[in-house]
Amino acid sequence: MKRLALVTFVLASLLVVPAGPVAAAPAGPRQVIANLFEWNWPSVGTECTTFLGPRGYGYVQVSPPQEHVRGQEWWVAYQPVSYRIESRKGTRAQFAAMVNACHAAGVKVIVDAVVNHMANEDKTGPGWAGSAWSHYNYPGVYQVQDFHHCGRNGNDDIRNYGDRYEVQNCELVNLADLDTGASYVRGRLAAYLNDLLSLGVDGFRMDASKHMPAADIANLRSRLSRPAYLVQEVIFGAGEPITPGEYTGNGDVHEFRYGKDLARMFRSERLAYLRDFGEAWGYLPTGSAAVFVDNHDTQRDVAGVLTHRDNGIYALANAFMLAWPYGSPTVMSSYEFSSRDQGPPSDSAGRTQNSTCFSGGWRCEHRWQVIANMVGFRNAVNGQPVVKWYDNGNNHIAFGRGSAGYLTINDEDGAVNGRSYDSNLPAGRYCDVIHGERSGSTCTGPTITVDAGGWFSANIAAHDAVALHIGAKLP
């Protein structure tokens, strides 16, 4: 078992946070998604303007915007009662202003879309914006005939994930399961998604996609008023009949195995095994996979994933994800919670409070220095192959991305000193973006000199790393 020591590097470097943007993001496509989980709309808009756009994030994923049940728990947002854009995160006008602000900053907006179900019986009406509702009766939206009633298990709930019919026709924890094969339901869901598109939204995370046939999602996509990015939540289950691969024809699919396996490599196995991480591990094709170290579900419900509570090793795992070319990466941005159901920082009425990073419970991993700077690395090396892989057979690895970037991670319990690394980088001086920020012609952290042959030397502390890329090359 590896010792997960929090060395001085973790406290003094990994968790140091840039005060703000130092320079414009490198040129090139912006691929990285920031999941600002349960942020309110004014805070998202401000973050796009002041940080996400300038630091090179390409997308922001926002939590469900539709009217939901009342309550303080995080999951109330996943219990719709109508499709009015009015929630504890803000009004329709605030949502539209957020989208406009993000677009002005060069950041596209992905909405977490709850289309599989409506609310269950844990709460009672009215909804957040005052809409009347009861289980299977959402006036003006749905009535009892618009839902599946599978007749299984005495309460219509899913018990057997080995039964395709049950998973896609019974209820997930008593949530009223929409008949997404019915024409009326499809039309109503498409109207909701198209309303969001009319406000400028660029894509959707399709929540609980596993509980809908892929053909039903394909039909919804065909009804959209314009093209939109889709990423589908399909959790892999060994031996289950419903597989993530069924959904790739609709768009990207979340690769849930990625975060669990990456955590296992960093915690108890060997980073050397990561040399073919991705499709060779039985994962989805890289062009269809959406990956993450953790998300809002796995950080609560899945044993063996890394989260913000792992501090330095979590930052290193994100650094690897952002440097490695497999899949489309999402960076999680969390708030503190002491129980599974705890919702975001809110006032007494349940309205989500403004997000002030690193205070009031907001953890803001997307602003951690290592993670934010590796977004720039990702943009700089886009499209470049992995070259010159090195490992010591254990937990010291290094690799380049063409001639555009180079990362080395030392997750051993001791330092690696005086070693030379063979990169394809052009000769010159580089800012080590793990520990510093490039600011014009200087670096706030260590500088590394690459010689004419592409070689450089570095001392790397235990559980530390060095990352160089052409966007951080000093004049």
C-alpha positions as CSV (number, residue, x, y, z in Angstrom):
1,M,0.0,0.0,0.0
2,K,1.5,3.3,-1.0
3,R,2.0,5.9,1.7
4,L,-0.2,8.9,0.8
5,A,2.0,11.5,2.6
6,L,1.1,15.1,2.3
7,V,4.5,16.5,1.7
8,T,5.5,20.2,1.8
9,F,4.8,20.2,-1.9
10,V,1.1,19.5,-1.3
11,L,0.6,22.2,1.2
12,A,2.8,24.8,-0.4
13,S,2.2,24.2,-4.0
14,L,-0.6,21.8,-5.1
15,L,-3.2,23.7,-3.2
16,V,-1.9,27.2,-3.8
17,V,-4.5,28.9,-5.9
18,P,-3.9,31.6,-8.6
19,A,-5.4,34.9,-7.6
20,G,-6.7,35.4,-11.1
21,P,-5.8,35.0,-14.8
22,V,-2.1,35.7,-15.5
23,A,-2.3,35.5,-19.3
24,A,-4.7,34.6,-22.0
25,A,-5.2,30.9,-22.6
26,P,-3.0,29.2,-25.3
27,A,-4.3,29.2,-28.8
28,G,-6.2,26.1,-29.9
29,P,-9.3,24.2,-29.2
30,R,-10.5,24.3,-25.6
31,Q,-11.6,20.8,-24.5
32,V,-12.0,20.8,-20.8
33,I,-15.3,21.0,-19.0
34,A,-15.6,22.5,-15.5
35,N,-18.5,21.0,-13.5
36,L,-19.6,23.9,-11.2
37,F,-21.9,21.7,-9.2
38,E,-24.9,23.5,-7.7
39,W,-23.5,27.0,-8.3
40,N,-26.1,29.7,-8.8
41,W,-26.4,31.5,-12.1
42,P,-24.9,34.8,-11.2
43,S,-21.9,33.0,-9.7
44,V,-21.4,30.9,-12.8
45,G,-21.5,33.9,-15.1
46,T,-19.0,35.7,-13.0
47,E,-16.7,32.7,-12.9
48,C,-16.8,32.3,-16.7
49,T,-15.8,36.0,-17.1
50,T,-13.1,36.1,-14.4
51,F,-11.6,32.6,-14.5
52,L,-12.9,29.9,-16.8
53,G,-12.6,31.8,-20.0
54,P,-9.2,33.4,-19.3
55,R,-7.8,30.1,-18.0
56,G,-8.8,28.2,-21.1
57,Y,-11.8,26.1,-20.0
58,G,-13.9,25.3,-23.0
59,Y,-17.2,24.4,-21.3
60,V,-19.0,24.9,-18.0
61,Q,-21.5,22.2,-16.9
62,V,-24.3,23.6,-14.8
63,S,-26.8,21.8,-12.5
64,P,-30.4,21.2,-13.6
65,P,-32.2,24.5,-14.1
66,Q,-35.8,23.4,-14.1
67,E,-38.3,23.9,-11.3
68,H,-37.8,21.2,-8.6
69,V,-39.2,20.1,-5.3
70,R,-38.4,22.2,-2.2
71,G,-35.7,21.2,0.2
72,Q,-32.1,21.6,1.3
73,E,-30.7,18.3,-0.1
74,W,-28.5,18.3,-3.2
75,W,-30.7,15.8,-4.9
76,V,-33.8,18.1,-5.0
77,A,-32.5,19.5,-8.3
78,Y,-32.9,16.0,-9.8
79,Q,-36.6,15.9,-8.9
80,P,-38.4,18.0,-11.5
81,V,-42.0,19.2,-11.0
82,S,-42.2,21.4,-14.1
83,Y,-40.0,22.7,-16.9
84,R,-40.1,26.3,-15.8
85,I,-36.5,27.7,-15.7
86,E,-36.9,28.7,-12.1
87,S,-34.9,27.0,-9.3
88,R,-33.0,27.6,-6.1
89,K,-30.1,28.6,-8.4
90,G,-31.9,31.5,-9.9
91,T,-34.5,32.8,-12.3
92,R,-34.9,32.4,-16.1
93,A,-33.5,35.9,-16.6
94,Q,-30.5,35.1,-14.5
95,F,-30.0,31.9,-16.3
96,A,-30.0,33.7,-19.7
97,A,-27.6,36.3,-18.4
98,M,-25.3,33.6,-17.2
99,V,-25.3,31.9,-20.7
100,N,-24.5,35.2,-22.4
101,A,-21.7,36.0,-19.9
102,C,-20.1,32.6,-20.5
103,H,-20.3,33.0,-24.2
104,A,-18.7,36.4,-24.1
105,A,-15.9,34.8,-22.2
106,G,-15.5,32.0,-24.8
107,V,-17.0,29.3,-22.6
108,K,-19.8,27.1,-23.8
109,V,-22.6,25.9,-21.5
110,I,-23.7,22.3,-20.9
111,V,-26.9,21.8,-18.9
112,D,-27.5,18.7,-16.7
113,A,-30.8,17.6,-18.2
114,V,-33.2,15.4,-16.1
115,V,-35.4,13.8,-18.7
116,N,-35.8,10.2,-17.4
117,H,-38.2,11.0,-14.5
118,M,-40.0,13.5,-12.4
119,A,-40.2,13.7,-8.6
120,N,-40.8,10.9,-6.1
121,E,-42.9,10.9,-2.9
122,D,-40.1,12.1,-0.5
123,K,-41.4,15.7,-0.8
124,T,-44.8,17.3,-1.2
125,G,-45.9,20.3,-3.3
126,P,-45.8,23.1,-4.3
127,G,-42.6,23.1,-6.3
128,W,-39.9,25.8,-6.0
129,A,-41.7,28.2,-8.3
130,G,-45.1,27.5,-6.9
131,S,-46.3,24.8,-9.3
132,A,-48.8,22.3,-7.8
133,W,-47.8,18.6,-8.2
134,S,-48.3,15.1,-6.8
135,H,-46.8,11.8,-7.7
136,Y,-47.7,11.0,-11.3
137,N,-49.7,14.3,-11.6
138,Y,-47.9,17.4,-12.8
139,P,-50.7,19.7,-14.0
140,G,-50.2,21.1,-17.5
141,V,-47.2,18.8,-18.0
142,Y,-47.8,15.1,-17.2
143,Q,-50.5,12.8,-15.8
144,V,-50.5,9.2,-14.7
145,Q,-50.7,7.7,-18.2
146,D,-47.4,9.4,-19.2
147,F,-45.4,7.2,-16.8
148,H,-44.1,3.6,-16.8
149,H,-45.8,1.4,-14.3
150,C,-43.8,-1.8,-14.6
151,G,-45.7,-3.9,-12.0
152,R,-42.6,-5.4,-10.5
153,N,-41.3,-5.9,-6.9
154,G,-44.5,-4.6,-5.2
155,N,-43.5,-0.9,-5.6
156,D,-42.4,-0.6,-9.2
157,D,-38.8,0.0,-8.1
158,I,-35.7,-1.4,-9.9
159,R,-34.1,-4.3,-8.0
160,N,-32.5,-6.4,-10.7
161,Y,-29.9,-4.6,-12.8
162,G,-29.4,-7.8,-14.8
163,D,-32.9,-7.3,-16.3
164,R,-33.0,-4.7,-19.1
165,Y,-36.8,-4.3,-18.9
166,E,-36.7,-3.6,-15.2
167,V,-33.9,-1.1,-15.5
168,Q,-35.6,0.9,-18.2
169,N,-39.3,0.5,-17.2
170,C,-39.3,0.4,-13.4
171,E,-38.5,3.3,-11.1
172,L,-35.2,4.5,-9.8
173,V,-35.8,5.0,-6.0
174,N,-39.5,5.7,-6.6
175,L,-38.9,8.6,-9.0
176,A,-41.8,8.8,-11.4
177,D,-40.4,7.1,-14.5
178,L,-41.4,8.8,-17.7
179,D,-42.5,6.8,-20.7
180,T,-39.9,8.1,-23.0
181,G,-41.1,5.9,-25.8
182,A,-44.5,7.8,-26.0
183,S,-44.9,10.5,-28.6
184,Y,-46.4,13.0,-26.2
185,V,-43.6,12.6,-23.6
186,R,-41.0,12.9,-26.3
187,G,-42.5,16.1,-27.5
188,R,-42.7,17.6,-24.1
189,L,-39.1,16.7,-23.3
190,A,-38.0,18.1,-26.6
191,A,-39.8,21.3,-25.9
192,Y,-37.9,21.7,-22.7
193,L,-34.5,21.1,-24.3
194,N,-35.4,23.4,-27.2
195,D,-36.4,26.1,-24.7
196,L,-32.9,25.8,-23.2
197,L,-31.4,26.0,-26.7
198,S,-33.3,29.1,-27.3
199,L,-31.5,30.6,-24.3
200,G,-28.2,29.8,-25.9
201,V,-27.3,26.5,-24.3
202,D,-24.7,24.5,-26.2
203,G,-25.2,21.0,-24.9
204,F,-26.7,18.6,-22.4
205,R,-25.6,16.0,-19.9
206,M,-28.4,13.5,-20.2
207,D,-28.9,12.3,-16.6
208,A,-29.8,8.7,-15.9
209,S,-29.4,7.7,-19.6
210,K,-29.0,4.1,-18.7
211,H,-32.6,4.0,-17.6
212,M,-33.8,5.0,-21.1
213,P,-33.3,3.0,-24.3
214,A,-30.7,4.5,-26.5
215,A,-33.3,4.8,-29.2
216,D,-35.4,7.1,-27.0
217,I,-32.5,9.5,-26.6
218,A,-31.8,9.3,-30.3
219,N,-35.4,10.4,-30.9
220,L,-35.0,13.3,-28.5
221,R,-31.9,14.4,-30.3
222,S,-33.7,14.3,-33.7
223,R,-36.3,16.7,-32.3
224,L,-33.7,19.4,-31.2
225,S,-34.0,22.7,-33.0
226,R,-30.3,22.8,-33.7
227,P,-27.2,20.7,-33.2
228,A,-26.0,20.3,-29.6
229,Y,-23.3,18.4,-27.7
230,L,-24.7,15.4,-25.8
231,V,-23.0,13.4,-23.1
232,Q,-24.9,10.5,-21.5
233,E,-24.7,9.1,-18.0
234,V,-24.5,5.4,-18.4
235,I,-22.8,3.7,-15.5
236,F,-20.9,0.5,-16.4
237,G,-21.9,-2.6,-14.5
238,A,-20.0,-5.9,-14.9
239,G,-22.2,-8.5,-16.5
240,E,-25.2,-6.2,-17.0
241,P,-27.1,-6.3,-20.2
242,I,-27.1,-2.5,-20.7
243,T,-23.7,-1.3,-21.7
244,P,-22.2,2.2,-22.3
245,G,-21.3,1.2,-25.9
246,E,-25.0,1.1,-26.9
247,Y,-25.2,4.9,-26.5
248,T,-22.2,6.1,-28.5
249,G,-24.3,6.7,-31.6
250,N,-26.1,9.6,-29.8
251,G,-22.9,11.3,-28.6
252,D,-20.4,11.0,-25.8
253,V,-20.8,8.6,-22.9
254,H,-19.4,8.9,-19.3
255,E,-16.7,6.3,-18.7
256,F,-17.2,5.6,-15.0
257,R,-14.5,2.9,-14.9
258,Y,-11.8,5.6,-15.5
259,G,-12.0,7.4,-12.2
260,K,-12.1,4.1,-10.1
261,D,-9.1,2.6,-12.0
262,L,-7.1,5.8,-11.8
263,A,-7.7,6.0,-8.1
264,R,-6.5,2.4,-7.7
265,M,-3.3,3.1,-9.6
266,F,-2.5,6.2,-7.4
267,R,-3.5,4.6,-4.1
268,S,-2.3,1.0,-4.2
269,E,-1.0,-0.2,-7.5
270,R,1.6,1.2,-10.0
271,L,1.5,4.3,-12.2
272,A,3.7,2.3,-14.6
273,Y,0.5,0.4,-15.6
274,L,-0.9,3.6,-17.0
275,R,1.2,3.5,-20.2
276,D,-1.8,2.2,-22.2
277,F,-4.6,3.7,-20.1
278,G,-7.8,3.9,-22.1
279,E,-9.2,1.7,-24.8
280,A,-6.7,-1.1,-24.0
281,W,-8.4,-1.4,-20.6
282,G,-11.7,-2.2,-22.3
283,Y,-13.0,1.3,-22.1
284,L,-15.1,3.1,-24.7
285,P,-13.4,4.5,-27.8
286,T,-11.5,7.7,-26.9
287,G,-13.7,9.7,-29.3
288,S,-16.8,8.8,-27.4
289,A,-15.6,8.8,-23.8
290,A,-16.2,11.5,-21.3
291,V,-13.9,11.1,-18.3
292,F,-13.4,12.5,-14.8
293,V,-11.5,11.7,-11.6
294,D,-14.8,12.1,-9.7
295,N,-18.2,13.7,-10.1
296,H,-21.1,14.7,-7.8
297,D,-22.4,11.1,-7.6
298,T,-19.1,9.2,-7.3
299,Q,-17.7,11.5,-4.6
300,R,-20.7,10.5,-2.4
301,D,-21.6,6.9,-3.5
302,V,-18.6,5.1,-5.0
303,A,-15.9,3.7,-2.8
304,G,-12.4,3.9,-4.1
305,V,-12.5,7.2,-6.0
306,L,-10.3,10.2,-5.3
307,T,-12.0,13.4,-4.3
308,H,-11.0,16.9,-3.1
309,R,-10.5,15.4,0.4
310,D,-7.4,13.5,-1.0
311,N,-5.7,16.9,-1.6
312,G,-2.4,16.5,-3.2
313,I,-2.8,13.1,-4.8
314,Y,-6.2,14.2,-6.2
315,A,-4.4,17.1,-7.9
316,L,-1.8,14.8,-9.4
317,A,-4.5,12.4,-10.7
318,N,-6.2,15.4,-12.4
319,A,-2.9,16.5,-13.8
320,F,-2.5,13.0,-15.4
321,M,-6.0,13.1,-16.7
322,L,-5.5,16.5,-18.3
323,A,-2.1,15.5,-19.8
324,W,-3.3,12.1,-21.1
325,P,-5.0,12.0,-24.5
326,Y,-7.9,9.6,-23.7
327,G,-11.4,11.0,-23.7
328,S,-12.9,14.4,-23.0
329,P,-12.1,15.5,-19.4
330,T,-14.3,17.1,-16.9
331,V,-12.9,18.8,-13.7
332,M,-15.2,18.6,-10.7
333,S,-15.8,21.7,-8.6
334,S,-17.3,20.8,-5.2
335,Y,-18.5,22.1,-1.9
336,E,-17.8,20.6,1.5
337,F,-20.4,18.1,2.8
338,S,-20.4,16.0,6.0
339,S,-23.4,13.8,5.0
340,R,-24.4,12.2,1.7
341,D,-27.5,14.3,1.3
342,Q,-26.1,17.7,2.3
343,G,-26.9,20.4,-0.3
344,P,-24.9,23.4,-1.3
345,P,-24.3,26.4,0.9
346,S,-27.8,28.0,1.1
347,D,-29.8,30.6,2.9
348,S,-32.7,29.7,5.2
349,A,-35.2,29.7,2.3
350,G,-33.0,27.2,0.4
351,R,-31.6,29.6,-2.2
352,T,-28.1,28.7,-3.2
353,Q,-25.6,31.2,-1.9
354,N,-23.1,33.0,-4.2
355,S,-20.0,30.9,-4.7
356,T,-16.9,32.5,-3.0
357,C,-14.0,30.1,-3.7
358,F,-12.2,28.7,-0.7
359,S,-14.7,30.1,1.8
360,G,-18.2,29.3,3.0
361,G,-17.8,25.7,2.1
362,W,-16.9,26.1,-1.6
363,R,-13.8,23.9,-2.5
364,C,-13.4,25.1,-6.2
365,E,-11.0,22.4,-7.3
366,H,-11.1,23.9,-10.8
367,R,-9.1,26.8,-9.4
368,W,-6.4,24.7,-7.7
369,Q,-3.1,25.8,-9.2
370,V,-2.1,22.4,-10.6
371,I,-5.5,21.7,-12.1
372,A,-6.1,25.2,-13.6
373,N,-2.6,25.2,-15.1
374,M,-2.9,21.8,-16.6
375,V,-6.0,23.0,-18.5
376,G,-3.5,25.2,-20.4
377,F,-1.3,22.2,-20.9
378,R,-4.2,20.3,-22.3
379,N,-5.0,23.1,-24.8
380,A,-1.3,23.4,-25.8
381,V,-0.9,19.7,-26.6
382,N,-4.2,19.1,-28.3
383,G,-3.9,16.5,-31.0
384,Q,-0.3,15.5,-30.2
385,P,0.6,11.9,-29.7
386,V,2.1,10.4,-26.5
387,V,5.9,10.1,-27.1
388,K,8.9,8.9,-25.1
389,W,7.1,7.2,-22.3
390,Y,9.3,6.4,-19.3
391,D,8.6,4.5,-16.1
392,N,10.7,2.9,-13.4
393,G,8.4,-0.1,-13.2
394,N,6.7,1.4,-10.2
395,N,5.4,4.9,-9.5
396,H,7.7,7.3,-11.4
397,I,6.4,8.0,-14.9
398,A,7.1,10.5,-17.6
399,F,5.8,11.1,-21.1
400,G,5.7,13.8,-23.8
401,R,2.9,15.0,-26.1
402,G,4.6,15.4,-29.4
403,S,6.8,18.4,-29.2
404,A,4.2,20.5,-27.3
405,G,4.4,19.3,-23.7
406,Y,6.0,17.0,-21.2
407,L,4.8,15.7,-17.8
408,T,6.6,13.6,-15.2
409,I,5.0,12.4,-12.0
410,N,6.9,11.0,-9.0
411,D,4.4,9.2,-6.7
412,E,7.1,7.4,-4.9
413,D,7.7,8.0,-1.1
414,G,11.1,9.4,-1.8
415,A,12.5,12.1,-4.0
416,V,14.0,11.5,-7.5
417,N,17.0,13.8,-7.8
418,G,19.4,14.5,-10.6
419,R,17.6,12.7,-13.3
420,S,17.5,13.8,-16.9
421,Y,14.4,13.6,-19.1
422,D,14.2,13.1,-22.8
423,S,11.6,15.3,-24.3
424,N,10.7,16.5,-27.8
425,L,10.3,20.1,-26.6
426,P,12.2,22.9,-28.4
427,A,15.2,24.3,-26.7
428,G,14.6,27.1,-24.2
429,R,13.4,28.0,-20.7
430,Y,10.0,26.9,-19.5
431,C,7.9,27.6,-16.5
432,D,7.0,24.5,-14.5
433,V,3.3,24.9,-14.4
434,I,2.8,22.5,-11.5
435,H,4.5,25.0,-9.2
436,G,4.3,28.3,-10.9
437,E,2.6,30.7,-13.3
438,R,4.0,32.2,-16.4
439,S,3.6,36.0,-16.2
440,G,4.9,37.7,-19.4
441,S,8.6,36.9,-19.5
442,T,8.9,35.5,-16.0
443,C,7.6,32.6,-13.9
444,T,6.4,32.7,-10.4
445,G,7.8,29.2,-9.8
446,P,10.8,27.2,-10.9
447,T,12.1,27.4,-14.5
448,I,13.4,24.4,-16.4
449,T,15.9,24.7,-19.3
450,V,15.6,22.3,-22.2
451,D,18.7,21.8,-24.3
452,A,19.1,21.6,-28.1
453,G,18.5,17.8,-27.9
454,G,15.3,18.1,-25.9
455,W,16.8,17.0,-22.6
456,F,16.3,18.6,-19.3
457,S,17.2,17.8,-15.7
458,A,14.9,18.1,-12.6
459,N,14.7,17.2,-9.0
460,I,11.3,15.9,-8.1
461,A,10.1,15.5,-4.5
462,A,8.0,12.6,-3.3
463,H,4.4,12.8,-4.6
464,D,5.3,15.7,-6.8
465,A,5.5,16.4,-10.5
466,V,6.9,18.7,-13.2
467,A,4.9,19.9,-16.3
468,L,6.2,21.9,-19.2
469,H,4.4,23.0,-22.4
470,I,5.0,25.4,-25.3
471,G,2.4,27.8,-24.0
472,A,4.6,28.3,-20.9
473,K,7.9,28.8,-22.8
474,L,9.7,31.9,-21.6
475,P,11.1,34.4,-24.1
